Amino acid sequence: MAESDLRFVRMTPVMSMIYQELFEIGPEAQQMSVGARNYHHPHLSLLAQHEILFMGLSEARGLVHVERKGAPFHVLIVGVEGQGEIIAGEQTLPLGPNQLAILPAYGHSGFRRVSEHWRTAWFLLNDAPCWDRLRGETVRIVSIQQAHSLFYAMYTLCHEARLAEGQASATALELVLTLLQRMLANAVSGDALAERLRELFRPIRFEPARAWRVDQLAAQYGVSAAHFQRLCQKNLGATPQQLIIEQRMLRAQELLSTGRYTVSEVALLIGYEEVASFSRRYRAHFGGSPGELLRPLRQQWIPDGVSTATAI
């Protein structure tokens, strides 16, 4: 496709970005969708909490050709029935049933209908930390299971969002997100998933005194607290709370190793108000007390003749 075939469009002031888009959907295609902003109809503000711009399902017939360059959002397309074609720069990739296409933000990608009837579910996701796993330079297509479950959950969500009271839209959204996260977890290799989970816990080491909460970490990752617990246990062999403690203890060990802080000072620096509680946790983690690490180091910092009796 020539450069001139892509039209320039401006996003809304909410996103305030310009990108190129070719959007050709004929009248034969049928869609149901729900967006996060009040200019979408219908709209569901809960989507914004999960950094979802737009989501829906399509029964594609006739003309269906969408292509974007530089769009500031990720696109997911779930193949349910029929055949489509994913555009990845100058290449095209087939997308069939029970396959997921991941189109990262800011690239050149899109899709076209191939078979007479093409049924899909799709998501436009903001380029936000909770969707970091979708970032990349290239389009990916992976095998998934139970695409129909996601499609019908999406149908329920879009239908409920159209009702005046919203009815069960929040419940339907929770189901859609659970199915989506399960799909993404299964589609990504265990090593890559484990590394993304570890990255989520690394900031704790540099702000150990902060009140880190499992539900907030789960929300940052984009899943429920219960699902986050299962992901950590499966991929890292520990619960989220154990991983928080591990980062705090590692930081405590680093601070003690300098020889410049007392045990009491280190306890406060990593978020413990009681020294005894910190010492018990440290011993359980490393097999020795913090004082055992600190004593020989403190001797290097305290001038001759100064008592070390109160140093620990």
Helices and strands as residue ranges (DSSP letters): G 3-5, E 7-10, E 18-25, E 30-35, H 46-49, E 52-60, E 64-69, E 73-81, E 84-88, E 91-95, E 99-103, E 108-113, E 118-126, G 129-134, E 140-143, H 147-161, H 169-187, H 190-201, G 202-205, H 214-221, H 225-236, H 240-257, H 263-269, H 275-286, H 290-298
